[in-house]
Amino acid sequence: MIDVADIINDPDYAKDYTILRSNGFFDEGGFTETITEIPDYSAVLPTNTKDLEQVPEADRISGSMTFYSSIPLFVTRNNDTDRGNSDKLRFKNELYKIVKLLDYSDFGLYKAIATRISGN
Amino acid sequence: MPENFLLTDNDLNKIFQNLVISILGFDEQAATWKAWKNGDRQEAQPFNPYYFVRLSWPEVGAPAWKISEDVCFLKCTESDDEINKQRDKTRLNVDDITSSEKVDYTRVITVNFLLYGPNSYKNSQLIKNELFKLSNRYILTQNQLFMVPDDKAPVRIKELFQGQWWHRTEFNITYNNHVTIYDEVNNITSAKIVVKSETSETTVNVVQN
């Protein structure tokens, strides 16, 4: 089987970003999560435009990026031993949350589409 | 000055979350859970009742639940009503210079109970019946929450999600919530009164004894 991890980790394409992995539990008042930071070095590409939305209160910014990784990525999961929200990805000081995940792990990679969550 | 009595949204959420946990019979498990959470967490995670009684609108999202699990979600919001338009003000003397002003009013809080799971309808009956009980109403009256007995039937409509019909029952209960806030205001201790005519002017200083 072809392993394409070498391509996405190639310095010609790859960039540094950090996976912020959530793990937590439900508690009085809501869901409490702790975050573990996992450094990654892989291909990152824009998914769509960075959009300006003018609302009466301010200018709000949205957008999304596509991240490739040979490290397993997660959307929100609910297992008895592992419970957490979607991975957040920090890239160029912006924070993105995974909303779509394509599991190509048989070929050595995960592809994630993540939406910008900073809001401003 | 006395302390204000104004429940925040977090206060309301916690009051109703813990009450529903108690109604569903999870008191003991809640105590065990809190002890584990506040301890060194060396032992395996115990049964967590807060997984089954949750608050809607988790800020950063939250894992969902399984079709086989009975989970209750709560929303506490304020509703408009004739009663929330009236404010009673009382002036309380503190000393010669300042007074305390006491403002009383009533907020109307709607609590939405949304239940999923095979026992969602059964649990909706249980929660509703228990909320009418004097012992549970007493817990709420201690927090100045008074049930409005305007009973509406629970809505039981299943929900289609990813090829399966999920049990779902929803109902609302309304509470009048008495709010008291205090403010410090300055007293008028003296006044300078000037009486003017075309030809003369007289000044009188009035000072409180």
Chai-1 contact restraints between the chains, C-beta under 6 A:
chainA,res_idxA,chainB,res_idxB,connection_type,confidence,min_distance_angstrom,max_distance_angstrom,comment,restraint_id
A,F26,B,Y50,contact,1.0,0.0,6.0,A-B,restraint_1
A,F26,B,Y51,contact,1.0,0.0,6.0,A-B,restraint_2
A,D27,B,Y50,contact,1.0,0.0,6.0,A-B,restraint_3
A,E28,B,K14,contact,1.0,0.0,6.0,A-B,restraint_4
A,G29,B,K14,contact,1.0,0.0,6.0,A-B,restraint_5
A,G30,B,L55,contact,1.0,0.0,6.0,A-B,restraint_6
A,G30,B,P58,contact,1.0,0.0,6.0,A-B,restraint_7
A,F31,B,P58,contact,1.0,0.0,6.0,A-B,restraint_8
A,F31,B,A62,contact,1.0,0.0,6.0,A-B,restraint_9
A,T76,B,P63,contact,1.0,0.0,6.0,A-B,restraint_10
A,N78,B,P63,contact,1.0,0.0,6.0,A-B,restraint_11
A,N78,B,A64,contact,1.0,0.0,6.0,A-B,restraint_12
A,R83,B,P63,contact,1.0,0.0,6.0,A-B,restraint_13
A,N85,B,G61,contact,1.0,0.0,6.0,A-B,restraint_14
